[in-house]
Amino acid sequence: MGTSSPEMAAALLLVMAALAGVAAGGDIVHQDDEAPKIPGCSNDFVLVKVQTWVNNREDGEFVGVGARFGPTIESKEKHANRTGLLLADPIDCCDPPTQKVAGDVLLVQRGNCKFTKKAKNAEAAGASAIIIINHVHELYKMVCDRNETNLDINIPAVLLPKDAGNDLQKLLTRGKVSVQLYSPDRPLVDTAEVFLWLMAVGTILCASYWSAWSAREAVIEQEKLLKDGRESSLNLEAGGSSGMVDINMTSAILFVVIASCFLIMLYKLMSHWFVELLVVIFCIGGVEGLQTCLVALLSRWFKPAAESFVKVPFFGAVSYLTIAVCPFCIVFAVIWAVYRRMTYAWIGQDILGIALIVTVIQIVRIPNLKVGSVLLSCSFLYDIFWVFISKMWFHESVMIVVARGDKTDEDGVPMLLKIPRMFDPWGGFSIIGFGDILLPGLLIAFALRYDWAAKKTLQSGYFLWSMVAYGSGLMITYVALNLMDGHGQPALLYIVPFTLGTFIALGRKRGELGNLWTRGQPERVCTHMHMQPSPKNTNCDAVSS
């Protein structure tokens, strides 16, 4: 409770970074390489809103997907026609309808015939559009066979998932039903992505300064001990704090293996009870992170309470300030967990998530550029594999499926930062995985610690340019996200080359790459020697080692 345990920080690093590389726009319809465009069947797949009225009173709204064939669906709500809805007879419309439709919209079941045959029969009967109820809860893409030639279809077709279609069919028992079909365009710039970008960059900025500040205070404290003649065996980079964890080469490589196993476990066991378990784990980490951040902030104003300790069973010495802050953090996390399905619950999730990321970056440290390069390179490959290549074995992107919380009634797993798309007519959330902030953040925090230890200015150091590189890489991620129509992207695919490449290029240009790569700290002349140094041992590292 008093300070975050290194073991917990390392465990949370794996849990959070398992969702390392997903930035998504909450797409519903997915890519389909088996849906070729041919003459008369070349529409882009679009989501379609089906607004309903019962007895001239506005009712529910359903979402379906448009067909590859037929005319383009109107994008402006004010230009879309409001038309009566009729249930087809026969219900699957595989044979010509027995009734004349006279411009109404036909509602039909999936049946066993082709989508194009249903549309032709409906159009021949006088329908202005056709709505098809799928036989499963997912959305399929209505395509044409490669050998179809007579595709002169002049009415739009929309497919609804089974549950939505059945609800629409039930409305017909309540009276006269009218529908309006339209497919509004998404805005060119998603404001949610702008705020996510600011949140990610701001989180790394705060975490890096906290990490560097802690390291500098530890160095100052160690120099005081040396002045007093009491040598310390603590390493300067570890900052003299036993609560810090340095990542080594082995753990950097094992990260990919363990994180992959954890991701597969999430994918295979994804269910309501498993999401509840993840919520509990997230709340424990969130309480630890929020408490650590609040104690660090409030200790400036409540120094006596922060420096007075009491022994607590199982936790050891805990400050009075921590005891005062901890109940608030627990209540905050519990309230979020109970009301996490509410409209504004994303605010609590983001607060807990940011506090957790900042705390882990402050505790877990990269000792040199070699370890940082291995960690980020492994994360780069991990990200690409589980977003793109995993489709070859699992027939879907494992990372994106887990991030969206498919197979559950939850709106994604909690190990994400998310913001609602406020000006998007389709709603939903834009999300970014914790790992997309945490893993590059570890390298950027290392850059600032090095700059401060070497007494570099902002322009002559590595921190500023690493931050610019990270921001640019994340921006390119969102550009790619929009170019791919909202399909999830492996963010580290863009972030790692920008951030790591900039760091290595600058180090090579300045002739400091060797020192950054192996030692991770500048040469420091020791000014508090209590013995005659040998010519080979004239720096503080030699004295303190």
Disulfide bonds with the S-S distance in Angstrom:
Cys41-Cys144 2.05
Cys94-Cys113 2.10
